[in-house]
Amino acid sequence: MKQYIQIECPFCHSDDLVKNGQSENGTQRYRCKACRKSFQGEYLYRAWLPEVKEQIIEQTLNSSGIRDISRSLRIAKNTVISELKKSPR
Ligand SMILES: [Zn+2]
């Protein structure tokens, strides 16, 4: 089974990305074809850590908006939304 990891541009949230080599510490770098910015893939994976999921839920309970959550946790809005859909209420 293929592992699916959602990666999107942190600047414009496009998923039209190309791999752009690796940084010195071995982190995969990506370049966004839409806005031409490059970024490290690493922090996007934060969304898949259990503690980040917990924080999403916790902030939702504190009635934070999706935009606030994505900004404070530095993850994509779509990731917050898909995480909320998965969570039991
Ligand atoms: Zn972009």
PDB file of the backbone (N, CA, C, O) and the ligand in Angstrom, with CONECT records:
HET     ZN  A 101       1
ATOM      1  N   MET A   1       0.834  -1.192   0.000  1.00  0.00           N
ATOM      2  CA  MET A   1       0.000   0.000   0.000  1.00  0.00           C
ATOM      3  C   MET A   1       0.875   1.251   0.000  1.00  0.00           C
ATOM      4  O   MET A   1       1.831   1.357   0.768  1.00  0.00           O
ATOM      5  N   LYS A   2       0.541   2.163  -0.847  1.00  0.00           N
ATOM      6  CA  LYS A   2       1.302   3.400  -0.955  1.00  0.00           C
ATOM      7  C   LYS A   2       0.979   4.317   0.211  1.00  0.00           C
ATOM      8  O   LYS A   2      -0.178   4.467   0.605  1.00  0.00           O
ATOM      9  N   GLN A   3       2.015   4.922   0.752  1.00  0.00           N
ATOM     10  CA  GLN A   3       1.777   5.879   1.827  1.00  0.00           C
ATOM     11  C   GLN A   3       1.491   7.241   1.210  1.00  0.00           C
ATOM     12  O   GLN A   3       2.280   7.740   0.407  1.00  0.00           O
ATOM     13  N   TYR A   4       0.392   7.828   1.572  1.00  0.00           N
ATOM     14  CA  TYR A   4       0.028   9.118   1.013  1.00  0.00           C
ATOM     15  C   TYR A   4       0.308  10.227   2.013  1.00  0.00           C
ATOM     16  O   TYR A   4      -0.225  10.229   3.123  1.00  0.00           O
ATOM     17  N   ILE A   5       1.137  11.151   1.615  1.00  0.00           N
ATOM     18  CA  ILE A   5       1.444  12.291   2.471  1.00  0.00           C
ATOM     19  C   ILE A   5       1.060  13.559   1.727  1.00  0.00           C
ATOM     20  O   ILE A   5       1.515  13.811   0.611  1.00  0.00           O
ATOM     21  N   GLN A   6       0.240  14.324   2.352  1.00  0.00           N
ATOM     22  CA  GLN A   6      -0.201  15.561   1.738  1.00  0.00           C
ATOM     23  C   GLN A   6       0.851  16.643   1.934  1.00  0.00           C
ATOM     24  O   GLN A   6       1.208  16.979   3.063  1.00  0.00           O
ATOM     25  N   ILE A   7       1.333  17.174   0.847  1.00  0.00           N
ATOM     26  CA  ILE A   7       2.271  18.283   0.945  1.00  0.00           C
ATOM     27  C   ILE A   7       1.729  19.419   0.097  1.00  0.00           C
ATOM     28  O   ILE A   7       1.366  19.236  -1.065  1.00  0.00           O
ATOM     29  N   GLU A   8       1.684  20.572   0.693  1.00  0.00           N
ATOM     30  CA  GLU A   8       1.268  21.712  -0.098  1.00  0.00           C
ATOM     31  C   GLU A   8       2.105  22.915   0.241  1.00  0.00           C
ATOM     32  O   GLU A   8       2.758  22.966   1.284  1.00  0.00           O
ATOM     33  N   CYS A   9       2.081  23.881  -0.649  1.00  0.00           N
ATOM     34  CA  CYS A   9       2.883  25.083  -0.477  1.00  0.00           C
ATOM     35  C   CYS A   9       2.386  25.867   0.735  1.00  0.00           C
ATOM     36  O   CYS A   9       1.195  26.163   0.827  1.00  0.00           O
ATOM     37  N   PRO A  10       3.288  26.214   1.678  1.00  0.00           N
ATOM     38  CA  PRO A  10       2.854  26.969   2.860  1.00  0.00           C
ATOM     39  C   PRO A  10       2.493  28.409   2.528  1.00  0.00           C
ATOM     40  O   PRO A  10       1.880  29.099   3.342  1.00  0.00           O
ATOM     41  N   PHE A  11       2.869  28.866   1.343  1.00  0.00           N
ATOM     42  CA  PHE A  11       2.610  30.265   0.995  1.00  0.00           C
ATOM     43  C   PHE A  11       1.277  30.421   0.265  1.00  0.00           C
ATOM     44  O   PHE A  11       0.502  31.322   0.584  1.00  0.00           O
ATOM     45  N   CYS A  12       1.005  29.567  -0.696  1.00  0.00           N
ATOM     46  CA  CYS A  12      -0.218  29.741  -1.483  1.00  0.00           C
ATOM     47  C   CYS A  12      -1.102  28.503  -1.458  1.00  0.00           C
ATOM     48  O   CYS A  12      -2.161  28.490  -2.086  1.00  0.00           O
ATOM     49  N   HIS A  13      -0.685  27.458  -0.742  1.00  0.00           N
ATOM     50  CA  HIS A  13      -1.456  26.227  -0.580  1.00  0.00           C
ATOM     51  C   HIS A  13      -1.703  25.471  -1.881  1.00  0.00           C
ATOM     52  O   HIS A  13      -2.632  24.668  -1.979  1.00  0.00           O
ATOM     53  N   SER A  14      -0.865  25.736  -2.873  1.00  0.00           N
ATOM     54  CA  SER A  14      -0.931  24.925  -4.087  1.00  0.00           C
ATOM     55  C   SER A  14      -0.274  23.572  -3.817  1.00  0.00           C
ATOM     56  O   SER A  14       0.645  23.475  -3.004  1.00  0.00           O
ATOM     57  N   ASP A  15      -0.750  22.529  -4.500  1.00  0.00           N
ATOM     58  CA  ASP A  15      -0.044  21.255  -4.361  1.00  0.00           C
ATOM     59  C   ASP A  15       0.745  20.929  -5.624  1.00  0.00           C
ATOM     60  O   ASP A  15       1.147  19.787  -5.841  1.00  0.00           O
ATOM     61  N   ASP A  16       0.957  21.936  -6.444  1.00  0.00           N
ATOM     62  CA  ASP A  16       1.719  21.747  -7.673  1.00  0.00           C
ATOM     63  C   ASP A  16       3.196  22.010  -7.383  1.00  0.00           C
ATOM     64  O   ASP A  16       3.714  23.098  -7.636  1.00  0.00           O
ATOM     65  N   LEU A  17       3.861  20.984  -6.844  1.00  0.00           N
ATOM     66  CA  LEU A  17       5.202  21.160  -6.324  1.00  0.00           C
ATOM     67  C   LEU A  17       6.206  20.288  -7.058  1.00  0.00           C
ATOM     68  O   LEU A  17       5.862  19.221  -7.565  1.00  0.00           O
ATOM     69  N   VAL A  18       7.445  20.748  -7.112  1.00  0.00           N
ATOM     70  CA  VAL A  18       8.511  19.900  -7.619  1.00  0.00           C
ATOM     71  C   VAL A  18       9.568  19.755  -6.534  1.00  0.00           C
ATOM     72  O   VAL A  18       9.800  20.674  -5.749  1.00  0.00           O
ATOM     73  N   LYS A  19      10.200  18.596  -6.500  1.00  0.00           N
ATOM     74  CA  LYS A  19      11.298  18.404  -5.556  1.00  0.00           C
ATOM     75  C   LYS A  19      12.466  19.279  -5.974  1.00  0.00           C
ATOM     76  O   LYS A  19      12.764  19.416  -7.161  1.00  0.00           O
ATOM     77  N   ASN A  20      13.113  19.859  -5.001  1.00  0.00           N
ATOM     78  CA  ASN A  20      14.147  20.851  -5.282  1.00  0.00           C
ATOM     79  C   ASN A  20      15.413  20.529  -4.508  1.00  0.00           C
ATOM     80  O   ASN A  20      16.022  21.415  -3.909  1.00  0.00           O
ATOM     81  N   GLY A  21      15.809  19.269  -4.518  1.00  0.00           N
ATOM     82  CA  GLY A  21      17.040  18.868  -3.841  1.00  0.00           C
ATOM     83  C   GLY A  21      16.850  18.760  -2.342  1.00  0.00           C
ATOM     84  O   GLY A  21      15.731  18.842  -1.834  1.00  0.00           O
ATOM     85  N   GLN A  22      17.953  18.575  -1.644  1.00  0.00           N
ATOM     86  CA  GLN A  22      17.892  18.440  -0.196  1.00  0.00           C
ATOM     87  C   GLN A  22      18.763  19.482   0.465  1.00  0.00           C
ATOM     88  O   GLN A  22      19.780  19.899  -0.089  1.00  0.00           O
ATOM     89  N   SER A  23      18.364  19.900   1.649  1.00  0.00           N
ATOM     90  CA  SER A  23      19.193  20.823   2.404  1.00  0.00           C
ATOM     91  C   SER A  23      20.308  20.040   3.087  1.00  0.00           C
ATOM     92  O   SER A  23      20.357  18.812   3.017  1.00  0.00           O
ATOM     93  N   GLU A  24      21.213  20.781   3.755  1.00  0.00           N
ATOM     94  CA  GLU A  24      22.403  20.147   4.339  1.00  0.00           C
ATOM     95  C   GLU A  24      22.059  19.060   5.341  1.00  0.00           C
ATOM     96  O   GLU A  24      22.776  18.065   5.448  1.00  0.00           O
ATOM     97  N   ASN A  25      20.977  19.235   6.071  1.00  0.00           N
ATOM     98  CA  ASN A  25      20.633  18.236   7.083  1.00  0.00           C
ATOM     99  C   ASN A  25      19.744  17.113   6.519  1.00  0.00           C
ATOM    100  O   ASN A  25      19.179  16.318   7.270  1.00  0.00           O
ATOM    101  N   GLY A  26      19.633  17.067   5.191  1.00  0.00           N
ATOM    102  CA  GLY A  26      18.933  15.947   4.577  1.00  0.00           C
ATOM    103  C   GLY A  26      17.436  16.131   4.440  1.00  0.00           C
ATOM    104  O   GLY A  26      16.723  15.206   4.052  1.00  0.00           O
ATOM    105  N   THR A  27      16.956  17.330   4.759  1.00  0.00           N
ATOM    106  CA  THR A  27      15.525  17.589   4.615  1.00  0.00           C
ATOM    107  C   THR A  27      15.186  17.817   3.148  1.00  0.00           C
ATOM    108  O   THR A  27      15.879  18.557   2.449  1.00  0.00           O
ATOM    109  N   GLN A  28      14.136  17.187   2.697  1.00  0.00           N
ATOM    110  CA  GLN A  28      13.702  17.390   1.322  1.00  0.00           C
ATOM    111  C   GLN A  28      13.208  18.816   1.125  1.00  0.00           C
ATOM    112  O   GLN A  28      12.429  19.341   1.921  1.00  0.00           O
ATOM    113  N   ARG A  29      13.680  19.426   0.050  1.00  0.00           N
ATOM    114  CA  ARG A  29      13.181  20.756  -0.273  1.00  0.00           C
ATOM    115  C   ARG A  29      12.237  20.678  -1.468  1.00  0.00           C
ATOM    116  O   ARG A  29      12.391  19.824  -2.341  1.00  0.00           O
ATOM    117  N   TYR A  30      11.279  21.562  -1.493  1.00  0.00           N
ATOM    118  CA  TYR A  30      10.324  21.607  -2.591  1.00  0.00           C
ATOM    119  C   TYR A  30      10.248  23.011  -3.147  1.00  0.00           C
ATOM    120  O   TYR A  30      10.531  23.991  -2.458  1.00  0.00           O
ATOM    121  N   ARG A  31       9.859  23.088  -4.414  1.00  0.00           N
ATOM    122  CA  ARG A  31       9.606  24.392  -4.997  1.00  0.00           C
ATOM    123  C   ARG A  31       8.184  24.387  -5.532  1.00  0.00           C
ATOM    124  O   ARG A  31       7.734  23.429  -6.162  1.00  0.00           O
ATOM    125  N   CYS A  32       7.495  25.476  -5.263  1.00  0.00           N
ATOM    126  CA  CYS A  32       6.109  25.605  -5.691  1.00  0.00           C
ATOM    127  C   CYS A  32       6.075  26.151  -7.108  1.00  0.00           C
ATOM    128  O   CYS A  32       6.682  27.183  -7.396  1.00  0.00           O
ATOM    129  N   LYS A  33       5.365  25.461  -7.994  1.00  0.00           N
ATOM    130  CA  LYS A  33       5.292  25.943  -9.374  1.00  0.00           C
ATOM    131  C   LYS A  33       4.376  27.146  -9.491  1.00  0.00           C
ATOM    132  O   LYS A  33       4.503  27.948 -10.417  1.00  0.00           O
ATOM    133  N   ALA A  34       3.452  27.268  -8.547  1.00  0.00           N
ATOM    134  CA  ALA A  34       2.477  28.356  -8.634  1.00  0.00           C
ATOM    135  C   ALA A  34       3.089  29.704  -8.243  1.00  0.00           C
ATOM    136  O   ALA A  34       2.935  30.691  -8.962  1.00  0.00           O
ATOM    137  N   CYS A  35       3.794  29.742  -7.081  1.00  0.00           N
ATOM    138  CA  CYS A  35       4.336  31.034  -6.632  1.00  0.00           C
ATOM    139  C   CYS A  35       5.852  31.053  -6.676  1.00  0.00           C
ATOM    140  O   CYS A  35       6.471  32.062  -6.340  1.00  0.00           O
ATOM    141  N   ARG A  36       6.464  29.932  -7.093  1.00  0.00           N
ATOM    142  CA  ARG A  36       7.907  29.844  -7.318  1.00  0.00           C
ATOM    143  C   ARG A  36       8.742  30.013  -6.058  1.00  0.00           C
ATOM    144  O   ARG A  36       9.945  30.259  -6.142  1.00  0.00           O
ATOM    145  N   LYS A  37       8.121  29.884  -4.894  1.00  0.00           N
ATOM    146  CA  LYS A  37       8.901  29.914  -3.671  1.00  0.00           C
ATOM    147  C   LYS A  37       9.363  28.504  -3.352  1.00  0.00           C
ATOM    148  O   LYS A  37       8.708  27.524  -3.707  1.00  0.00           O
ATOM    149  N   SER A  38      10.506  28.417  -2.676  1.00  0.00           N
ATOM    150  CA  SER A  38      10.942  27.090  -2.265  1.00  0.00           C
ATOM    151  C   SER A  38      10.874  27.004  -0.751  1.00  0.00           C
ATOM    152  O   SER A  38      10.980  28.013  -0.053  1.00  0.00           O
ATOM    153  N   PHE A  39      10.697  25.789  -0.253  1.00  0.00           N
ATOM    154  CA  PHE A  39      10.537  25.609   1.183  1.00  0.00           C
ATOM    155  C   PHE A  39      10.955  24.200   1.543  1.00  0.00           C
ATOM    156  O   PHE A  39      11.051  23.332   0.675  1.00  0.00           O
ATOM    157  N   GLN A  40      11.200  23.973   2.814  1.00  0.00           N
ATOM    158  CA  GLN A  40      11.534  22.643   3.291  1.00  0.00           C
ATOM    159  C   GLN A  40      10.259  21.863   3.524  1.00  0.00           C
ATOM    160  O   GLN A  40       9.261  22.408   3.995  1.00  0.00           O
ATOM    161  N   GLY A  41      10.296  20.590   3.194  1.00  0.00           N
ATOM    162  CA  GLY A  41       9.103  19.780   3.395  1.00  0.00           C
ATOM    163  C   GLY A  41       8.856  19.461   4.848  1.00  0.00           C
ATOM    164  O   GLY A  41       7.744  19.078   5.213  1.00  0.00           O
ATOM    165  N   GLU A  42       9.877  19.610   5.697  1.00  0.00           N
ATOM    166  CA  GLU A  42       9.815  19.011   7.019  1.00  0.00           C
ATOM    167  C   GLU A  42       8.658  19.503   7.868  1.00  0.00           C
ATOM    168  O   GLU A  42       7.915  18.697   8.428  1.00  0.00           O
ATOM    169  N   TYR A  43       8.493  20.834   7.974  1.00  0.00           N
ATOM    170  CA  TYR A  43       7.525  21.279   8.977  1.00  0.00           C
ATOM    171  C   TYR A  43       6.097  20.991   8.550  1.00  0.00           C
ATOM    172  O   TYR A  43       5.177  21.019   9.368  1.00  0.00           O
ATOM    173  N   LEU A  44       5.915  20.712   7.256  1.00  0.00           N
ATOM    174  CA  LEU A  44       4.575  20.335   6.817  1.00  0.00           C
ATOM    175  C   LEU A  44       4.158  18.996   7.417  1.00  0.00           C
ATOM    176  O   LEU A  44       2.970  18.725   7.587  1.00  0.00           O
ATOM    177  N   TYR A  45       5.134  18.175   7.732  1.00  0.00           N
ATOM    178  CA  TYR A  45       4.813  16.884   8.331  1.00  0.00           C
ATOM    179  C   TYR A  45       4.340  17.022   9.773  1.00  0.00           C
ATOM    180  O   TYR A  45       3.797  16.084  10.355  1.00  0.00           O
ATOM    181  N   ARG A  46       4.556  18.209  10.341  1.00  0.00           N
ATOM    182  CA  ARG A  46       4.087  18.448  11.706  1.00  0.00           C
ATOM    183  C   ARG A  46       2.615  18.099  11.863  1.00  0.00           C
ATOM    184  O   ARG A  46       2.184  17.641  12.921  1.00  0.00           O
ATOM    185  N   ALA A  47       1.866  18.316  10.822  1.00  0.00           N
ATOM    186  CA  ALA A  47       0.426  18.089  10.896  1.00  0.00           C
ATOM    187  C   ALA A  47       0.099  16.630  11.201  1.00  0.00           C
ATOM    188  O   ALA A  47      -1.006  16.327  11.650  1.00  0.00           O
ATOM    189  N   TRP A  48       1.034  15.736  10.967  1.00  0.00           N
ATOM    190  CA  TRP A  48       0.757  14.328  11.129  1.00  0.00           C
ATOM    191  C   TRP A  48       1.250  13.800  12.465  1.00  0.00           C
ATOM    192  O   TRP A  48       1.091  12.616  12.761  1.00  0.00           O
ATOM    193  N   LEU A  49       1.843  14.665  13.273  1.00  0.00           N
ATOM    194  CA  LEU A  49       2.261  14.241  14.602  1.00  0.00           C
ATOM    195  C   LEU A  49       1.050  14.251  15.531  1.00  0.00           C
ATOM    196  O   LEU A  49       0.211  15.147  15.447  1.00  0.00           O
ATOM    197  N   PRO A  50       0.957  13.258  16.417  1.00  0.00           N
ATOM    198  CA  PRO A  50      -0.212  13.166  17.318  1.00  0.00           C
ATOM    199  C   PRO A  50      -0.420  14.424  18.147  1.00  0.00           C
ATOM    200  O   PRO A  50      -1.557  14.845  18.360  1.00  0.00           O
ATOM    201  N   GLU A  51       0.677  15.032  18.620  1.00  0.00           N
ATOM    202  CA  GLU A  51       0.486  16.208  19.481  1.00  0.00           C
ATOM    203  C   GLU A  51      -0.086  17.383  18.698  1.00  0.00           C
ATOM    204  O   GLU A  51      -0.782  18.226  19.265  1.00  0.00           O
ATOM    205  N   VAL A  52       0.198  17.446  17.414  1.00  0.00           N
ATOM    206  CA  VAL A  52      -0.378  18.514  16.607  1.00  0.00           C
ATOM    207  C   VAL A  52      -1.868  18.278  16.428  1.00  0.00           C
ATOM    208  O   VAL A  52      -2.670  19.211  16.481  1.00  0.00           O
ATOM    209  N   LYS A  53      -2.232  17.003  16.213  1.00  0.00           N
ATOM    210  CA  LYS A  53      -3.658  16.677  16.101  1.00  0.00           C
ATOM    211  C   LYS A  53      -4.395  17.047  17.376  1.00  0.00           C
ATOM    212  O   LYS A  53      -5.503  17.582  17.337  1.00  0.00           O
ATOM    213  N   GLU A  54      -3.765  16.756  18.505  1.00  0.00           N
ATOM    214  CA  GLU A  54      -4.386  17.116  19.783  1.00  0.00           C
ATOM    215  C   GLU A  54      -4.580  18.616  19.895  1.00  0.00           C
ATOM    216  O   GLU A  54      -5.607  19.091  20.380  1.00  0.00           O
ATOM    217  N   GLN A  55      -3.574  19.356  19.437  1.00  0.00           N
ATOM    218  CA  GLN A  55      -3.674  20.813  19.527  1.00  0.00           C
ATOM    219  C   GLN A  55      -4.778  21.346  18.636  1.00  0.00           C
ATOM    220  O   GLN A  55      -5.459  22.310  18.983  1.00  0.00           O
ATOM    221  N   ILE A  56      -4.951  20.711  17.481  1.00  0.00           N
ATOM    222  CA  ILE A  56      -6.043  21.122  16.598  1.00  0.00           C
ATOM    223  C   ILE A  56      -7.372  20.977  17.319  1.00  0.00           C
ATOM    224  O   ILE A  56      -8.207  21.880  17.298  1.00  0.00           O
ATOM    225  N   ILE A  57      -7.554  19.833  17.954  1.00  0.00           N
ATOM    226  CA  ILE A  57      -8.813  19.569  18.651  1.00  0.00           C
ATOM    227  C   ILE A  57      -8.990  20.517  19.829  1.00  0.00           C
ATOM    228  O   ILE A  57     -10.071  21.057  20.062  1.00  0.00           O
ATOM    229  N   GLU A  58      -7.894  20.703  20.567  1.00  0.00           N
ATOM    230  CA  GLU A  58      -7.966  21.577  21.729  1.00  0.00           C
ATOM    231  C   GLU A  58      -8.333  23.008  21.339  1.00  0.00           C
ATOM    232  O   GLU A  58      -9.159  23.652  21.985  1.00  0.00           O
ATOM    233  N   GLN A  59      -7.708  23.485  20.278  1.00  0.00           N
ATOM    234  CA  GLN A  59      -7.992  24.857  19.847  1.00  0.00           C
ATOM    235  C   GLN A  59      -9.401  24.989  19.315  1.00  0.00           C
ATOM    236  O   GLN A  59     -10.025  26.042  19.445  1.00  0.00           O
ATOM    237  N   THR A  60      -9.903  23.923  18.717  1.00  0.00           N
ATOM    238  CA  THR A  60     -11.286  23.945  18.246  1.00  0.00           C
ATOM    239  C   THR A  60     -12.244  24.063  19.412  1.00  0.00           C
ATOM    240  O   THR A  60     -13.237  24.787  19.344  1.00  0.00           O
ATOM    241  N   LEU A  61     -11.935  23.337  20.498  1.00  0.00           N
ATOM    242  CA  LEU A  61     -12.776  23.400  21.691  1.00  0.00           C
ATOM    243  C   LEU A  61     -12.747  24.791  22.302  1.00  0.00           C
ATOM    244  O   LEU A  61     -13.712  25.225  22.931  1.00  0.00           O
ATOM    245  N   ASN A  62     -11.628  25.488  22.110  1.00  0.00           N
ATOM    246  CA  ASN A  62     -11.543  26.863  22.589  1.00  0.00           C
ATOM    247  C   ASN A  62     -12.144  27.838  21.581  1.00  0.00           C
ATOM    248  O   ASN A  62     -11.941  29.050  21.657  1.00  0.00           O
ATOM    249  N   SER A  63     -12.879  27.278  20.649  1.00  0.00           N
ATOM    250  CA  SER A  63     -13.570  28.019  19.594  1.00  0.00           C
ATOM    251  C   SER A  63     -12.650  28.912  18.769  1.00  0.00           C
ATOM    252  O   SER A  63     -13.006  30.033  18.408  1.00  0.00           O
ATOM    253  N   SER A  64     -11.456  28.390  18.476  1.00  0.00           N
ATOM    254  CA  SER A  64     -10.593  29.071  17.524  1.00  0.00           C
ATOM    255  C   SER A  64     -11.072  28.740  16.121  1.00  0.00           C
ATOM    256  O   SER A  64     -11.536  27.629  15.863  1.00  0.00           O
ATOM    257  N   GLY A  65     -10.961  29.695  15.222  1.00  0.00           N
ATOM    258  CA  GLY A  65     -11.321  29.438  13.832  1.00  0.00           C
ATOM    259  C   GLY A  65     -10.243  28.622  13.147  1.00  0.00           C
ATOM    260  O   GLY A  65      -9.108  28.533  13.616  1.00  0.00           O
ATOM    261  N   ILE A  66     -10.629  28.023  12.016  1.00  0.00           N
ATOM    262  CA  ILE A  66      -9.678  27.207  11.266  1.00  0.00           C
ATOM    263  C   ILE A  66      -8.473  28.040  10.830  1.00  0.00           C
ATOM    264  O   ILE A  66      -7.340  27.560  10.832  1.00  0.00           O
ATOM    265  N   ARG A  67      -8.730  29.277  10.463  1.00  0.00           N
ATOM    266  CA  ARG A  67      -7.627  30.132  10.023  1.00  0.00           C
ATOM    267  C   ARG A  67      -6.650  30.394  11.172  1.00  0.00           C
ATOM    268  O   ARG A  67      -5.435  30.397  10.979  1.00  0.00           O
ATOM    269  N   ASP A  68      -7.207  30.615  12.378  1.00  0.00           N
ATOM    270  CA  ASP A  68      -6.345  30.847  13.541  1.00  0.00           C
ATOM    271  C   ASP A  68      -5.498  29.620  13.845  1.00  0.00           C
ATOM    272  O   ASP A  68      -4.310  29.724  14.150  1.00  0.00           O
ATOM    273  N   ILE A  69      -6.129  28.462  13.755  1.00  0.00           N
ATOM    274  CA  ILE A  69      -5.416  27.224  14.071  1.00  0.00           C
ATOM    275  C   ILE A  69      -4.286  26.998  13.075  1.00  0.00           C
ATOM    276  O   ILE A  69      -3.158  26.693  13.461  1.00  0.00           O
ATOM    277  N   SER A  70      -4.593  27.149  11.805  1.00  0.00           N
ATOM    278  CA  SER A  70      -3.561  26.898  10.806  1.00  0.00           C
ATOM    279  C   SER A  70      -2.413  27.886  10.946  1.00  0.00           C
ATOM    280  O   SER A  70      -1.259  27.552  10.680  1.00  0.00           O
ATOM    281  N   ARG A  71      -2.738  29.106  11.367  1.00  0.00           N
ATOM    282  CA  ARG A  71      -1.677  30.095  11.531  1.00  0.00           C
ATOM    283  C   ARG A  71      -0.827  29.794  12.765  1.00  0.00           C
ATOM    284  O   ARG A  71       0.401  29.861  12.702  1.00  0.00           O
ATOM    285  N   SER A  72      -1.464  29.466  13.872  1.00  0.00           N
ATOM    286  CA  SER A  72      -0.681  29.275  15.092  1.00  0.00           C
ATOM    287  C   SER A  72       0.112  27.972  15.063  1.00  0.00           C
ATOM    288  O   SER A  72       1.179  27.889  15.670  1.00  0.00           O
ATOM    289  N   LEU A  73      -0.395  26.948  14.361  1.00  0.00           N
ATOM    290  CA  LEU A  73       0.351  25.684  14.287  1.00  0.00           C
ATOM    291  C   LEU A  73       1.199  25.594  13.026  1.00  0.00           C
ATOM    292  O   LEU A  73       1.932  24.625  12.830  1.00  0.00           O
ATOM    293  N   ARG A  74       1.097  26.602  12.177  1.00  0.00           N
ATOM    294  CA  ARG A  74       1.849  26.646  10.925  1.00  0.00           C
ATOM    295  C   ARG A  74       1.579  25.412  10.067  1.00  0.00           C
ATOM    296  O   ARG A  74       2.504  24.806   9.526  1.00  0.00           O
ATOM    297  N   ILE A  75       0.337  25.058   9.954  1.00  0.00           N
ATOM    298  CA  ILE A  75      -0.039  23.991   9.032  1.00  0.00           C
ATOM    299  C   ILE A  75      -1.119  24.520   8.097  1.00  0.00           C
ATOM    300  O   ILE A  75      -1.732  25.557   8.352  1.00  0.00           O
ATOM    301  N   ALA A  76      -1.336  23.794   7.023  1.00  0.00           N
ATOM    302  CA  ALA A  76      -2.280  24.256   6.010  1.00  0.00           C
ATOM    303  C   ALA A  76      -3.717  24.168   6.509  1.00  0.00           C
ATOM    304  O   ALA A  76      -4.074  23.280   7.283  1.00  0.00           O
ATOM    305  N   LYS A  77      -4.529  25.111   6.046  1.00  0.00           N
ATOM    306  CA  LYS A  77      -5.945  25.118   6.407  1.00  0.00           C
ATOM    307  C   LYS A  77      -6.622  23.805   6.049  1.00  0.00           C
ATOM    308  O   LYS A  77      -7.415  23.267   6.822  1.00  0.00           O
ATOM    309  N   ASN A  78      -6.297  23.299   4.864  1.00  0.00           N
ATOM    310  CA  ASN A  78      -6.905  22.038   4.424  1.00  0.00           C
ATOM    311  C   ASN A  78      -6.571  20.893   5.367  1.00  0.00           C
ATOM    312  O   ASN A  78      -7.384  19.994   5.585  1.00  0.00           O
ATOM    313  N   THR A  79      -5.368  20.936   5.923  1.00  0.00           N
ATOM    314  CA  THR A  79      -4.967  19.886   6.850  1.00  0.00           C
ATOM    315  C   THR A  79      -5.805  19.966   8.116  1.00  0.00           C
ATOM    316  O   THR A  79      -6.225  18.940   8.652  1.00  0.00           O
ATOM    317  N   VAL A  80      -6.050  21.177   8.595  1.00  0.00           N
ATOM    318  CA  VAL A  80      -6.894  21.356   9.778  1.00  0.00           C
ATOM    319  C   VAL A  80      -8.297  20.835   9.502  1.00  0.00           C
ATOM    320  O   VAL A  80      -8.889  20.130  10.320  1.00  0.00           O
ATOM    321  N   ILE A  81      -8.810  21.193   8.342  1.00  0.00           N
ATOM    322  CA  ILE A  81     -10.176  20.782   7.993  1.00  0.00           C
ATOM    323  C   ILE A  81     -10.287  19.262   7.908  1.00  0.00           C
ATOM    324  O   ILE A  81     -11.228  18.669   8.437  1.00  0.00           O
ATOM    325  N   SER A  82      -9.310  18.634   7.233  1.00  0.00           N
ATOM    326  CA  SER A  82      -9.405  17.176   7.083  1.00  0.00           C
ATOM    327  C   SER A  82      -9.209  16.485   8.431  1.00  0.00           C
ATOM    328  O   SER A  82      -9.760  15.410   8.671  1.00  0.00           O
ATOM    329  N   GLU A  83      -8.419  17.110   9.309  1.00  0.00           N
ATOM    330  CA  GLU A  83      -8.220  16.535  10.635  1.00  0.00           C
ATOM    331  C   GLU A  83      -9.503  16.627  11.458  1.00  0.00           C
ATOM    332  O   GLU A  83      -9.844  15.703  12.197  1.00  0.00           O
ATOM    333  N   LEU A  84     -10.202  17.735  11.327  1.00  0.00           N
ATOM    334  CA  LEU A  84     -11.444  17.911  12.073  1.00  0.00           C
ATOM    335  C   LEU A  84     -12.518  16.945  11.599  1.00  0.00           C
ATOM    336  O   LEU A  84     -13.330  16.468  12.392  1.00  0.00           O
ATOM    337  N   LYS A  85     -12.519  16.660  10.293  1.00  0.00           N
ATOM    338  CA  LYS A  85     -13.509  15.720   9.764  1.00  0.00           C
ATOM    339  C   LYS A  85     -13.300  14.329  10.324  1.00  0.00           C
ATOM    340  O   LYS A  85     -14.246  13.567  10.520  1.00  0.00           O
ATOM    341  N   LYS A  86     -12.011  14.007  10.582  1.00  0.00           N
ATOM    342  CA  LYS A  86     -11.694  12.675  11.089  1.00  0.00           C
ATOM    343  C   LYS A  86     -12.016  12.538  12.572  1.00  0.00           C
ATOM    344  O   LYS A  86     -12.275  11.435  13.054  1.00  0.00           O
ATOM    345  N   SER A  87     -12.001  13.663  13.299  1.00  0.00           N
ATOM    346  CA  SER A  87     -12.150  13.590  14.743  1.00  0.00           C
ATOM    347  C   SER A  87     -13.602  13.393  15.159  1.00  0.00           C
ATOM    348  O   SER A  87     -14.508  13.987  14.575  1.00  0.00           O
ATOM    349  N   PRO A  88     -13.812  12.571  16.152  1.00  0.00           N
ATOM    350  CA  PRO A  88     -15.157  12.444  16.712  1.00  0.00           C
ATOM    351  C   PRO A  88     -15.521  13.706  17.491  1.00  0.00           C
ATOM    352  O   PRO A  88     -14.653  14.348  18.083  1.00  0.00           O
ATOM    353  N   ARG A  89     -16.787  14.052  17.488  1.00  0.00           N
ATOM    354  CA  ARG A  89     -17.182  15.266  18.200  1.00  0.00           C
ATOM    355  C   ARG A  89     -17.833  14.946  19.514  1.00  0.00           C
ATOM    356  O   ARG A  89     -18.229  15.854  20.245  1.00  0.00           O
TER     357      ARG A  89
HETATM  358 ZN    ZN A 101       3.108  28.417  -3.617  1.00  0.00          ZN2+
END
